[in-house]
């Protein structure tokens, strides 16, 4: 199968998976039901993804791809870390608060096996966080704040409780302008914390 056709079939398969996930939850969504809904063969799904965990892992990777790509590029090209964080923050937050990520997290919350939650953590945060830590190394060296601690500040200020509020349905999906405003405020607070860390290190 040509790459373009395979990519289109992947889109159709994942769209079907998201529809079934919303209707039946993770435990009620099978590879066979996804195959039928996407008009693909069950054999194709198992050949491409291995099993249901593999399919949903690919969906999480799809969501995180742009964020990871931007961070990897910033690291490879030696981009200014502040500029890199300012660029990636709205992409990351839009993804985390977008319908697909929220659909996955809602399903994970009701999945008694915790299988989907483990997939989301492994293919999402555990892939993004090390990249953020790498971007933060220069700023951390200047401020005296450990990169791992600085990364927690970054995620905490940027995301806060917004994702869980989206998951439980008490917060609508933010507009592009709202995302930009959240990111500006979060990053201003984050850089102030780093500056305070630098001042504290200098005073010691």
Number of C-alpha atoms within 10 A of each C-alpha: 6 6 8 9 10 12 12 10 15 19 15 17 21 18 17 18 25 21 15 18 21 14 12 13 20 26 15 11 18 17 19 16 16 25 20 14 16 18 13 17 14 14 12 11 20 16 10 12 15 12 14 19 15 15 20 21 20 17 25 20 18 15 18 21 17 15 23 21 14 18 25 17 12 22 18 10 9 11 14 14 19 14 10 19 21 14 16 19 23 22 17 24 21 17 18 20 23 17 15 16 22 21 18 22 21 21 22 22 15 14 16 12 11 13 13 23 18 14 20 20 14 15 19 22 12 12 16 20 16 16 20 27 20 18 25 25 18 15 20 21 12 16 22 19 22 15 21 17 11 23 23 14 20 23 17 13 18 23 19 13 10 17 19 16 14 22 20 12 12 10 13 12 17 16 10 11 10 12 18 18 13 19 24 16 12 21 20 12 16 20 17 12 17 19 17 15 18 18 14 13 13 11 7 5
